[in-house]
Amino acid sequence: MTQATPWYDDDRFWHLWRKWSFTEEIREAAVSEVDQVLALVEARPGAAVLDLCCGPGRHSIELARRGFAVTGVDRCRAYIDEAAALARAGGLDVEMVCADMRAFRREGAFDVVLNLFTAFGYFEEEEENTRVLANVFESLAPGGVFVLEVVGKEPLARNFRPRDWTEKDGIMHLRDTRVVDAWRRIENRWIWIDGPERHEFAVSHWIYSARELSELLRAVGFGGIRVCGDLGGAPYDHEARRLVAVARKE
């Protein structure tokens, strides 16, 4: 299958991803996830927080409810508009910015930057992913903290399934997955079937071990890097479910 537009720049993909992944259950989970993130970074209300790749704003809105000064950034205009509408409906002051994470940078503007839900490693060239991390580093104030949550290479290898399918709310999602480039990247053929509609995308991204991700963060200037197996701060060991890096601009 040929795909003229990369999956991450295709609004059709994000429309379907919205229907599949941002269910009411997932939205409600933002409350406990924010609890966990705040415990990791020890941030106090009033701190400036950047929610990078914020999607429809589930974490941005919850952080604003708790008194943080929140900026949400996403390349998908529909997500930004939805998040802004939710903020207005809740009487919350949240800045929502439609921008590509390869370009968004505000020198020293934030105390905390969050990038959650495997919203990193999308781009074909590794230099582009490094540029994202450099933008985050420069956007943090001295002493600021970055929380990056992705699927880790180690848990992925432990649970790898080359073919899988799931059905939820009348939508069927089929996945055909290959590990390529000596476990540096993963390539997926994703098919969504929603009633009479069928959509197919080639979804590829980089995958990182704990060591590789720590080295990337260190290369752009981060220090005090801590690696966890979930947002709750569990050890990154044989039972780790996610790869969470907490890094500081020292």
Salt bridges, closest charged atoms under 4 A:
ASP9 OD1 - ARG75 NE 3.69
ASP10 OD2 - ARG12 NH2 2.84
ASP11 OD1 - ARG75 NH1 2.74
GLU33 OE1 - ARG58 NH1 2.97
GLU33 OE1 - HIS59 NE2 2.68
ASP35 OD1 - ARG66 NH1 2.49
GLU62 OE1 - ARG65 NH1 3.22
GLU62 OE2 - ARG66 NE 2.90
ASP81 OD1 - ARG77 NH1 3.45
GLU82 OE2 - ARG18 NH2 2.86
GLU82 OE2 - ARG27 NH2 3.26
GLU95 OE2 - ARG106 NH2 2.64
ASP100 OD2 - ARG102 NH2 2.69
GLU107 OE2 - ARG105 NH1 3.80
GLU126 OE1 - ARG184 NH2 3.09
GLU128 OE2 - ARG102 NH1 2.75
GLU149 OE2 - ARG242 NE 2.86
ASP164 OD1 - ARG161 NH2 3.73
ASP164 OD2 - ARG175 NH2 3.11
ASP176 OD1 - ARG163 NE 3.90
ASP181 OD2 - ARG184 NH1 3.42
GLU187 OE1 - ARG178 NH2 2.42
ASP194 OD2 - LYS19 NZ 2.34
GLU197 OE1 - HIS199 NE2 2.97
GLU200 OE2 - ARG189 NE 2.66
GLU200 OE1 - ARG198 NH2 3.21
GLU212 OE1 - LYS153 NZ 2.95
GLU215 OE2 - ARG211 NE 3.12
ASP230 OD2 - ARG241 NH2 3.48
GLU239 OE2 - HIS238 NE2 3.83
